[in-house]
Each structure stands twice: as structure tokens, then as C-alpha cells.
Amino acid sequence: MKKALDGIRVIDFSWVLAGPGTTRILADYGAEVIKVESKTHLDVIRTSPPYGGGKAGVNNSGYWSNYHLNKFGMTLNLNHLKGIDIAKQLVAKADIVVENYIPGTMDRWGLGYKDLAKVNPDIIMASISLFGQNGPYKTRFGFGAFAEGMSGMFNLFGWPDRAPSYFQQVIGDALVPYMTVTALMGALEHRDKTGLGQLLDVNQLDVCSYLMSPVVLDANLNGHETRRNGNRSEGACPHGVYPCSGKDKWCAIAVTNDQEWRNLCAAMNSPEWASKPEYTTFIGRKKDEETLDSLIGNWTAAWDNNDLMNYLQKHGVPAGAVITGRGMTEDPQLQLFLARTKFTTFGNHIVDHLCRKVGVRQFMSYPSSSGSL
């Protein structure tokens, strides 16, 4: 079956997550992606866990393998003139180039957009960075957490009486690939209509700041600064993560209107405390939120979190079990998202839904044009 990006060739100079995540999506939808690394400076996530069989190795990282399915690979020394020449030969027959080095790095190699446009005038280049190709911070090195902090995002994570909390998984690196792929699809359509390529400047600070738009508007228009509020919400009550039976078992519950509150009361068999007149309105519940959370937690503590989720959903109450990494592989809904494939180096490994939909090829060795590079 023909795939959406069949016939599109991508030269991938990127590393870590934001760039490889972008080219992984392109590869899953049929693009021929050629990953370019250096033998002396391999992609750093090759040494990131989890490892097949618990044994570290540059070809044994599940993290790296998940981001490099369906790609070819080769090594080039871009500090060598012959390596630069080979890179330009690749670009001359490509449609897209993706890179995520510190701005200026590709230019110093003679592989910046203006250089590549000379060998391929309609090339589309996506340059992904932390802070963008322009501005006072453009040459600063770092990872997604820095952009998440500078966007104000971390200021919302955590409890009111504690310092900001760090999100355990990177947000910027995870979102940038989808933003970049969307921009690349527009660039391809533009090229089809005009014959012109272009340079796309995608950066993590912009992406994270975009998610903070409501907070920025509220501060500038209303003078209101959104603060850390734990698991609570300004638009729902009760709203939180409540304890369930077993060690570290929890269920999230969000009541967004008075009808859902009545549904929750019915699900709890209408306990006497729930009949308080002040609890009939959102404002009344909000005023006594701490007590309300404690009472609900006493009730949820006897439940299995998955049973509670299903029970509340049947009663018209938004609820979701808080599950672990292993729990994700066992959840019937997430089975639609996850797929299991076999890797040559370390056996079975779970990957995300794109592979299930479009098929899986492992990262394949692509012979270098020169053994010395």
C-alpha cells in the first residue's frame, strides 16, 4: 500500500530527541530517511536506558531504537572536506534536511541553508534548536527542560507552598516533532505549488511558550498570575488524584459541573456529608475543597483504581486510573496505541502506534561512501 510520504528523501543530521522524533514520524509514513552520525560522536541517546537484557551498548538502547525505526544510517566526518562533499551529494538528491545542532554549527561546516540551496535550490531544511536561529540566546546549549522552565511552564507544576516541580519527561522534545512535521507538510505543499524550498526555524522555547498562551493572556489582560495549585483546577471541584487500595495506587477524578457532582454523590451511595447545602454549587465546594478531598479520598481508598475508574465512568463522572509503565502495556485502550516488534539486537520491544498503522522496519545499516569517514 502506498504511503503518504513515499518518494520523499530526508537527510537527518539530528540527534537526541526533537530531531530524531521528527524524522521518525516522516519515516513511519514512508519517507526514506538517512541518518547521518559521526563514528567519534555517535548520537548520545544510543547510550540511554532502557537496554536490551539490561546490558548497555550503542546498539542496545531501547530509547534510541524507538526513535530510529524505519531509517537508514551512515557515518560521516563533517570535519573532513570529503565528508562535507558526500553530505552535499546526499542533499542534492533529497527533499528535506533536518538538523538540531546549536545555531551556526551547520553554517560553520558549509552545510547551512544557503550552502545547501546552492546544490539543491528546492531543498526544505528544518533547523530545530532550543531558542531559535535568532535572538540573544540563539547559541546557548541545553535541553528541553531549560525551555520548559523559561516558558513559565515549571512555575505551574507543583504545590503552592513548595518550589516548582520538574516534569519527569521532556515536554518540548516530545512536542517539537509534531510541530515540525506539520510545518514540513506545509513546506512540501508550498514547494509543489511554487517550486521553492525554504528554511524552517523551529525551537523548543516557542513551542512551550505557545502552550502557555492562556496564562500569558490572563496576566496581561487581567493582571492575574496563575500559580502552582497541586492537583486542583480553577474550573473543577472536586479535582484531584485520590488514593486507592494497594501500594501507590491512585485514580484521577474531575467534576466540572453540578450534574457530575450529583452523579458522584449517587456513585458514593449519597453519604450524609455529601448532602451539605454548600456542596450543591461549585463555589460552595471550592470553599471547602480541602475537607472535600479528604472525604472523597476516604471513600476511594477501598477501591481498586481500575475498578473505580470504570465504575465512575458508568455513573457519568470523569475519572481515570493512574497507571505505571507496565500498566500501560496491559491497558486495553492503550493496546490500540502500542505495538510490539522484534529487534535483532535485543529481542522484543514495545513501540508506539505509528508502527502498528504503517509497518515497521528496523534501523538499517547504510554503507558509508568512504571507510575512513
C-alpha positions in Angstrom: 0.0 0.0 0.0 1.3 3.4 -1.0 2.2 5.6 2.0 1.7 9.3 2.3 5.5 10.2 2.0 6.6 7.6 -0.4 9.3 9.1 -2.7 10.4 11.7 -0.2 14.0 11.5 0.9 15.2 13.0 4.1 18.8 13.6 5.2 18.8 13.5 9.0 21.7 15.3 10.7 19.8 15.5 14.1 20.5 13.8 17.4 18.9 13.3 20.9 15.1 13.5 20.7 13.5 16.5 19.0 15.1 15.9 15.6 15.1 12.1 15.6 11.4 12.3 16.8 10.6 14.4 13.7 12.3 12.1 11.2 10.9 9.0 12.9 7.4 10.3 12.0 8.4 11.0 8.5 9.9 7.6 8.1 6.9 5.9 9.5 4.8 7.5 6.8 7.0 6.3 4.0 9.9 8.8 3.7 13.3 7.4 3.1 15.3 8.8 6.0 19.1 8.6 6.0 20.5 9.2 9.5 24.0 10.8 9.5 26.2 10.3 12.5 29.9 10.5 13.3 31.8 7.4 14.4 33.6 9.5 17.0 30.4 11.3 18.2 27.5 8.9 18.0 24.0 10.1 18.9 24.1 10.3 22.7 20.8 8.5 23.2 22.5 5.3 21.9 23.8 5.1 25.5 20.5 5.9 27.2 18.5 3.2 29.0 16.5 1.0 28.9 18.8 -1.6 27.4 18.1 -4.9 26.0 18.8 -7.5 28.6 19.9 -4.7 30.9 23.3 -4.6 29.1 24.5 -1.1 27.9 25.7 -0.8 24.3 25.5 1.6 21.4 23.2 -0.8 19.5 21.3 -2.0 22.6 19.3 1.0 23.7 15.5 0.7 23.5 15.3 4.5 23.8 17.4 5.0 20.7 15.8 2.2 18.7 12.3 3.6 19.3 13.3 6.9 17.7 15.1 5.3 14.7 12.7 2.8 13.4 12.3 2.8 9.6 15.6 4.7 8.9 18.8 4.0 7.1 22.1 5.0 8.8 25.6 6.0 7.9 28.6 7.8 9.4 30.4 10.8 8.1 33.2 13.0 9.4 31.8 16.5 8.9 35.1 18.0 10.0 36.7 16.5 6.8 36.3 18.1 3.4 35.4 14.8 1.8 32.7 14.3 4.4 31.2 17.7 3.6 31.3 16.8 -0.1 29.5 13.5 0.5 26.9 15.3 2.6 26.2 17.7 -0.2 25.8 14.8 -2.7 23.2 13.4 -0.4 21.3 16.7 -0.1 21.5 17.2 -3.9 19.1 14.2 -4.2 17.0 14.9 -1.2 13.7 16.7 -0.4 14.2 17.5 3.2 17.1 18.1 5.6 16.6 18.0 9.4 19.2 19.2 11.9 19.1 20.3 15.6 22.6 21.5 16.4 23.4 24.8 18.1 22.6 27.5 15.5 25.6 28.3 13.5 27.1 24.8 13.6 25.8 23.7 10.1 27.0 27.1 8.7 30.5 26.5 10.0 30.6 23.2 8.2 29.4 24.8 5.0 26.1 23.0 5.3 23.8 25.9 6.3 20.6 26.5 4.3 22.2 29.0 1.9 25.0 26.5 1.2 22.6 23.6 0.6 20.3 25.7 -1.6 23.2 26.1 -4.0 23.4 22.3 -4.6 19.6 21.8 -4.4 17.6 25.0 -4.9 14.3 23.5 -3.8 15.6 21.8 -0.6 13.5 22.2 2.5 15.5 22.5 5.7 14.1 22.2 9.2 16.5 23.7 11.8 15.4 22.7 15.3 17.0 24.3 18.3 16.4 25.3 21.9 15.9 29.1 21.5 15.8 29.6 17.7 18.1 30.8 14.9 18.0 34.4 16.0 18.0 36.4 19.3 20.4 36.8 22.2 20.0 33.2 23.4 20.5 31.5 20.0 23.9 30.0 20.7 23.0 28.7 24.2 23.3 25.0 24.6 20.8 22.9 26.6 17.9 20.5 26.6 14.1 20.7 26.7 13.9 21.3 30.4 15.5 24.7 30.0 12.9 25.9 27.5 10.1 24.5 29.7 11.4 26.5 32.6 11.9 29.7 30.6 8.4 29.4 29.1 7.0 29.6 32.6 5.7 26.1 32.4 7.5 24.8 35.5 6.1 27.7 37.5 2.7 25.9 37.3 3.9 22.4 38.3 3.9 21.6 42.0 2.2 22.7 45.2 1.5 26.2 46.3 3.8 26.0 49.4 6.7 24.3 47.6 9.2 25.1 44.9 8.4 24.4 41.2 8.5 20.8 40.2 10.4 19.3 37.3 8.3 17.2 34.9 9.9 13.8 34.7 9.6 13.5 30.9 10.6 16.2 28.5 7.7 18.2 27.0 9.5 20.4 24.5 11.3 17.4 22.8 8.1 15.5 22.7 6.0 18.2 21.1 8.5 19.7 18.7 8.4 16.7 16.3 4.7 17.2 15.7 5.0 20.9 15.2 8.0 20.4 12.8 6.2 17.7 10.8 3.2 19.9 10.4 5.4 22.7 9.1 7.3 20.4 6.8 4.0 19.2 5.2 3.1 22.9 4.6 6.6 23.4 3.1 6.2 20.4 0.8 2.8 21.7 -0.5 4.3 25.1 -1.0 7.2 23.6 -3.0 4.7 21.6 -5.1 2.9 24.9 -6.0 5.9 27.2 -6.4 8.9 25.1 -6.9 10.6 26.9 -3.9 12.2 25.3 -0.9 12.6 27.1 2.4 14.2 27.2 5.8 12.0 26.3 8.8 13.1 27.7 12.2 11.5 25.5 15.0 12.6 25.9 18.6 11.5 24.5 21.9 11.0 27.8 23.7 8.4 28.9 21.1 6.6 25.6 21.3 6.5 25.6 25.1 5.5 29.2 25.2 2.6 28.5 22.8 1.2 26.1 25.4 1.3 28.9 28.0 -0.8 31.4 25.9 -3.8 31.4 28.2 -1.5 32.2 31.2 0.2 35.0 29.3 -3.2 36.5 28.2 -4.6 36.3 31.7 -1.6 38.0 33.2 -1.5 40.8 30.6 -5.2 41.4 30.2 -6.4 40.7 33.8 -3.3 41.2 35.9 -3.8 37.7 37.2 -0.8 35.5 37.7 -1.6 31.7 37.6 0.1 29.9 40.4 1.0 26.4 41.3 -2.0 24.6 42.7 -1.1 21.0 43.1 -3.8 18.8 41.5 -6.5 21.3 41.8 -8.2 23.2 39.0 -9.8 26.7 38.8 -12.6 25.2 36.8 -13.4 22.0 38.5 -14.2 20.8 42.1 -13.5 18.2 43.3 -10.5 17.8 41.1 -7.6 15.6 42.2 -5.8 12.3 42.3 -7.2 10.1 45.1 -5.7 7.1 46.9 -6.9 3.6 46.1 -6.3 0.2 47.6 -2.8 -1.2 47.2 0.6 0.4 47.2 0.9 3.6 45.3 -2.5 3.2 43.5 -4.4 6.3 42.5 -7.4 7.4 40.5 -7.9 10.9 39.0 -11.4 12.4 39.4 -12.6 15.7 37.8 -16.0 17.1 38.5 -16.6 20.0 36.1 -20.3 20.8 36.8 -23.1 20.3 39.3 -24.6 17.4 37.4 -21.3 15.5 37.6 -21.2 16.3 41.3 -24.7 14.7 41.7 -23.5 11.7 39.7 -20.5 11.3 42.0 -22.8 11.6 45.1 -25.0 8.8 43.7 -22.0 6.7 42.9 -20.9 7.0 46.5 -24.4 6.0 47.7 -25.2 9.5 48.8 -23.2 9.8 52.0 -24.6 12.2 54.6 -21.7 14.6 54.3 -22.3 15.0 50.6 -25.8 16.4 51.2 -24.4 19.7 52.7 -26.3 22.6 51.0 -23.0 24.4 50.3 -21.8 21.4 48.2 -24.6 21.8 45.7 -22.7 24.6 43.9 -19.2 24.8 42.5 -18.4 27.9 44.6 -19.5 26.2 47.8 -17.4 23.1 47.1 -14.4 25.2 46.2 -14.6 27.0 49.6 -14.3 23.6 51.4 -12.1 21.9 48.9 -9.5 20.5 51.4 -12.2 18.8 53.5 -14.0 17.6 50.4 -10.8 16.0 49.1 -10.2 14.2 52.4 -13.7 12.8 52.5 -13.6 11.6 48.9 -10.2 10.0 49.5 -11.6 8.1 52.4 -14.2 6.6 50.1 -11.8 5.8 47.2 -9.2 4.1 49.4 -11.2 0.9 49.4 -11.3 0.6 45.6 -9.0 -0.9 43.0 -8.1 2.1 40.8 -9.1 0.5 37.6 -12.4 -0.8 39.0 -13.1 2.7 40.4 -12.4 4.3 37.0 -14.8 2.1 35.3 -17.4 2.4 38.0 -17.3 6.2 38.0 -17.3 6.4 34.2 -20.5 4.4 34.1 -22.0 6.8 36.6 -21.1 9.8 34.4 -18.1 11.0 36.4 -14.9 11.8 34.6 -12.2 9.5 36.1 -9.0 7.8 35.0 -6.8 5.3 36.8 -3.2 6.4 37.3 -1.2 3.6 35.8 2.5 2.7 35.6 4.8 1.9 32.7 3.9 -1.8 33.0 0.3 -0.9 33.4 0.4 1.0 30.0 1.3 -2.3 28.2 -1.7 -4.1 29.8 -4.4 -1.5 29.4 -6.9 -2.5 26.7 -7.3 1.1 25.4 -3.5 1.6 25.1 -3.2 -1.7 23.2 -4.5 0.4 20.2 -1.6 2.7 20.7 1.3 0.4 21.4 2.8 -2.3 19.3 5.4 -4.9 19.9 8.2 -5.6 17.3 11.3 -7.7 17.4 14.7 -6.1 17.2 17.8 -8.0 16.0 20.0 -6.7 18.8 17.7 -7.2 21.9 14.5 -9.0 21.1 11.0 -7.8 21.6 10.5 -4.1 22.3 7.3 -2.0 22.5 6.9 0.9 20.2 4.1 3.4 19.6 1.1 3.4 17.4 2.5 4.7 14.2 4.3 1.4 13.6 1.2 -0.6 14.0 -0.5 1.6 11.4 2.2 1.9 8.8 4.5 -1.1 9.4 7.9 -1.4 11.0 11.4 -1.6 9.6 14.4 -1.6 11.9 17.2 0.9 11.6 19.2 -0.4 8.7 23.0 0.0 8.1 23.6 2.3 5.1 27.1 1.8 3.8 29.4 4.8 4.1 30.9 6.2 0.9 34.3 6.1 2.5 35.6 3.7 5.1 37.9 6.4 6.5 35.0 8.8 7.4 
